[in-house]
């Protein structure tokens, strides 16, 4: 019986364990729920704090953005004001550029007119030099060179009025080329040829020219006793004086050449007249002497200046054009 009584307390009825287990389960479940609720509350509080911090940060960012917007608005207003100022300045620059373009155009026109006036003055100077070389010095080659330079100057001008000048200058150059060496050069060559012919003149009268049939009776009667010669300034020079006469003739011919080279018409004619008188005293009358005197007379009547209506026409037209432009201003 003791064994039965001893084993009895070891048995715990399941009915007692079930409530205990339920209580324990409920306690564990409650503790777990409370623990979970604490965690969720803590998480909610943390989330609320985080949300509050984010809201504060967003508010700060909004305030910053509002400040930036206000600053951007002020910048936009300043930019608009600057744009208006720049637009006004651009309009002013455009007007200033237009004024500058007008001034440059006027300067260009003035420079072009000044350039053309300078070229016309240069061409006039060359034409004047050519005319002086032609009429004063009788240098046709120098005149041709001066006219060629003037033609080059006129070719560089685009003024329509210069076209007529170029045509007139071309015609004048053709007329100048047609003159050849020039009247002075031709007269000098003829004078040199005449001087060379003097050495071939006969010093005695041919017999045919002094025949008895052509002389008067008193000359034929006195011819055996004496020789009749002209007296005075037309008398032939004796052999003793002939050397001086030939030297004087050479001096007169040299003076004629010098007068011809410098264009002294009166001096040239005077030297030719004196040369004719010396020739008449140095050589007796003969056909050759008459040809020499005829050549001297032809030289005396020959013109020493170029004879052409086209000469100096370009210079006159150029001065007329320049005077017309000055009057138009």
C-alpha positions in Angstrom: 0.0 0.0 0.0 2.9 2.2 0.7 4.1 1.6 -2.9 0.7 2.6 -4.3 0.6 5.7 -2.1 4.1 6.7 -3.1 3.5 6.5 -6.8 0.3 8.4 -6.7 1.7 11.8 -6.2 4.0 11.5 -9.3 1.1 11.5 -11.6 0.0 15.0 -12.6 -3.3 15.1 -14.1 -3.5 16.6 -17.6 -6.3 18.7 -16.6 -4.0 20.7 -14.4 -1.3 21.0 -17.0 -3.6 22.2 -19.7 -4.6 25.5 -17.9 -1.0 26.0 -16.9 0.1 25.6 -20.4 -2.7 27.9 -21.6 -1.7 30.5 -19.0 1.9 30.2 -20.1 1.0 30.4 -23.7 -1.2 33.4 -23.1 1.7 35.0 -21.1 4.2 34.3 -23.8 1.7 35.5 -26.5 1.0 38.7 -24.4 4.6 39.3 -23.9 5.3 38.7 -27.6 2.4 41.0 -28.5 3.6 43.7 -26.1 7.1 43.3 -27.4 5.9 43.6 -31.0 3.7 46.5 -30.0 6.7 48.2 -28.4 8.8 47.6 -31.4 6.1 48.9 -33.8 5.5 51.9 -31.5 9.2 52.6 -31.4 9.4 52.1 -35.2 6.3 54.4 -35.6 7.9 57.0 -33.4 11.2 56.7 -35.3 9.3 57.0 -38.6 7.4 60.0 -37.2 10.7 61.6 -36.1 12.2 60.8 -39.5 9.1 62.2 -41.2 9.4 65.3 -39.1 13.0 65.6 -39.9 12.2 65.2 -43.6 9.4 67.7 -43.4 11.8 70.1 -41.7 14.4 69.5 -44.4 11.7 69.9 -47.1 10.6 73.1 -45.5 14.2 74.3 -45.4 14.6 73.3 -49.0 11.3 75.1 -49.9 12.6 78.2 -48.1 15.8 77.9 -50.0 14.0 77.4 -53.3 11.8 80.3 -52.5 14.9 82.4 -51.8 16.4 81.1 -55.0 13.3 81.9 -56.9 13.2 85.4 -55.5 16.9 85.7 -56.4 16.2 84.3 -59.9 13.3 86.8 -60.3 15.6 89.6 -59.3 18.2 88.3 -61.8 15.6 88.0 -64.5 14.5 91.6 -63.8 18.1 92.7 -63.9 18.6 90.7 -67.1 15.5 92.3 -68.6 16.8 95.7 -67.7 20.2 94.9 -69.0 18.6 93.6 -72.2 16.7 96.8 -72.6 19.9 98.8 -72.1 21.8 96.5 -74.5 19.0 96.8 -77.1 19.2 100.5 -76.8 23.0 100.3 -77.1 22.6 98.0 -80.1 20.2 100.4 -81.8 22.6 103.3 -81.0 25.5 101.2 -82.5 23.4 100.5 -85.6 22.8 104.2 -86.1 26.4 104.9 -85.4 27.5 102.2 -87.9 25.1 103.8 -90.5 26.7 107.2 -89.8 30.2 105.6 -90.1 29.2 103.9 -93.3 28.0 107.2 -94.7 31.2 108.9 -93.6 33.3 106.1 -95.1 31.4 106.3 -98.3 31.9 110.0 -98.5 35.6 109.5 -97.6 35.9 106.9 -100.3 34.2 109.1 -102.8 36.5 112.0 -101.8 39.5 109.7 -101.9 38.5 108.5 -105.4 38.0 112.0 -106.6 41.3 113.1 -105.1 43.0 110.1 -106.6 41.5 110.9 -110.0 42.4 114.6 -109.6 46.0 113.6 -108.7 46.2 111.3 -111.7 44.8 114.0 -114.0 47.4 116.5 -112.6 50.1 113.9 -113.2 48.9 113.3 -116.8 48.8 117.1 -117.3 52.3 117.5 -116.1 53.5 114.7 -118.4 51.7 116.3 -121.3 53.2 119.7 -120.5 56.7 118.1 -120.3 56.1 116.4 -123.7 54.9 119.6 -125.3 58.0 121.4 -124.0 60.3 118.7 -125.2 58.6 118.9 -128.6 58.3 122.7 -129.1 61.2 124.0 -127.1 63.9 121.3 -127.4 62.6 119.7 -130.6 63.2 116.3 -128.9 60.5 114.1 -130.5 61.8 111.0 -128.7 61.5 112.7 -125.3 58.0 113.9 -126.2 57.0 110.4 -127.3 58.2 109.0 -123.9 56.3 111.6 -122.0 53.1 111.0 -123.9 53.5 107.2 -123.4 53.8 107.8 -119.6 50.7 110.1 -119.8 48.8 107.3 -121.6 49.7 104.8 -118.9 48.4 107.2 -116.2 45.1 107.8 -118.1 44.7 104.0 -118.6 44.5 103.6 -114.8 41.5 105.9 -114.5 37.9 104.6 -114.8 36.2 108.0 -115.3 34.0 108.0 -118.4 35.3 111.5 -119.2 38.8 110.1 -119.5 37.8 107.8 -122.4 37.8 110.8 -124.8 41.2 111.9 -123.4 42.7 108.4 -124.1 41.3 108.5 -127.7 42.7 112.0 -128.3 46.1 111.0 -126.8 46.2 108.0 -129.0 45.5 110.1 -132.1 48.1 112.6 -131.0 50.7 109.9 -130.5 50.0 108.6 -134.0 50.5 112.1 -135.4 53.7 112.4 -133.5 55.0 109.1 -134.8 54.2 110.2 -138.3 56.6 113.1 -137.9 59.6 110.8 -137.9 62.8 112.4 -136.6 61.2 115.9 -136.7 61.7 119.1 -138.7 64.8 120.1 -136.8 66.5 116.8 -137.3 65.7 116.9 -141.0 67.0 120.5 -141.2 70.2 119.5 -139.4 70.7 116.6 -141.8 70.2 118.9 -144.8 72.6 121.4 -143.3 75.2 118.8 -142.8 74.7 117.5 -146.4 75.0 121.1 -147.7 78.2 121.6 -145.8 79.6 118.4 -147.3 78.7 119.6 -150.8 80.7 122.8 -150.3 83.9 120.9 -150.8 82.9 119.9 -154.3 82.1 123.4 -155.5 84.4 124.6 -158.4 86.9 127.4 -157.5 87.0 128.7 -161.2 84.3 129.7 -163.6 83.8 127.1 -166.3 84.8 128.2 -169.9 81.3 127.7 -171.2 80.0 130.3 -168.8 82.6 132.9 -169.8 82.5 132.6 -173.5 83.1 135.6 -175.6 79.6 135.4 -177.1 78.1 136.1 -173.7 80.4 138.9 -172.6 80.0 142.6 -173.6 82.3 144.0 -176.4 84.4 146.1 -174.0 85.1 143.0 -171.9 86.1 141.0 -175.0 88.5 143.8 -176.1 90.1 144.1 -172.6 90.2 140.4 -171.8 93.7 139.8 -173.1 95.0 142.6 -170.9 93.1 142.2 -167.6 90.5 140.0 -165.9 87.3 141.7 -164.8 85.8 140.5 -161.5 83.0 141.8 -159.3 84.0 144.4 -156.7 82.7 145.3 -153.3 81.0 142.8 -150.9 80.2 140.4 -153.8 83.7 140.2 -155.1 85.5 136.8 -154.9 88.1 136.6 -152.2 91.7 136.3 -153.2 93.7 133.2 -152.3 95.4 135.0 -149.3 91.9 135.8 -147.8 90.3 132.6 -148.7 91.4 130.8 -145.6 89.8 133.4 -143.4 86.6 133.3 -145.4 86.4 129.5 -145.1 86.9 129.8 -141.3 84.2 132.5 -141.1 81.9 130.3 -143.2 82.5 127.4 -140.8 81.7 129.6 -137.9 78.4 130.7 -139.5 77.5 127.1 -140.2 78.3 126.2 -136.6 76.1 129.0 -135.4 73.3 127.8 -137.7 73.5 124.3 -136.2 73.6 125.7 -132.6 70.6 127.9 -133.4 68.8 125.0 -134.9 69.4 122.8 -131.8 68.1 125.4 -129.4 65.1 126.4 -131.6 66.3 129.9 -132.4 64.5 130.6 -135.7 65.9 134.1 -136.1 69.4 133.1 -135.2 69.2 130.2 -137.7 68.0 132.4 -140.5 70.6 135.1 -139.7 73.4 132.4 -139.8 72.1 131.0 -143.1 72.1 134.5 -144.6 75.6 135.2 -143.6 76.6 131.7 -144.8 75.1 132.5 -148.2 77.1 135.8 -148.4 80.3 134.0 -147.6 79.6 131.2 -150.1 79.1 133.9 -152.8 82.5 135.4 -152.0 84.3 132.1 -151.8 83.1 130.3 -154.9 82.3 131.7 -158.4 78.8 131.4 -159.9 78.1 127.9 -161.2 75.2 125.5 -161.4 76.4 123.7 -158.3 76.6 127.0 -156.4 73.1 127.9 -157.5 71.9 124.5 -156.1 73.6 125.2 -152.8 72.0 128.7 -152.6 68.7 127.1 -153.5 69.1 124.6 -150.7 70.0 127.5 -148.3 66.8 129.3 -149.3 64.8 126.1 -148.9 66.2 125.7 -145.4 65.4 129.3 -144.6 61.8 128.7 -145.6 61.4 125.3 -144.0 59.4 125.2 -140.7 61.4 124.2 -137.6 58.3 123.3 -135.5 56.2 120.2 -136.0 53.1 121.1 -138.0 50.1 119.0 -137.0 46.6 120.1 -135.9 46.5 117.2 -133.4 49.5 118.3 -131.4 48.6 119.6 -127.9 44.9 118.7 -128.4 45.0 116.2 -125.5 46.4 118.8 -123.1 43.7 121.3 -124.0 40.9 118.7 -123.6 42.3 117.6 -120.2 42.3 121.2 -118.9 38.8 121.6 -120.2 37.7 118.4 -118.3 39.4 119.5 -115.1 37.9 123.1 -115.3 34.5 121.6 -115.9 34.7 119.4 -112.8 35.9 122.3 -110.7 33.0 124.4 -112.0 30.6 121.5 -111.2 31.6 121.5 -107.6 
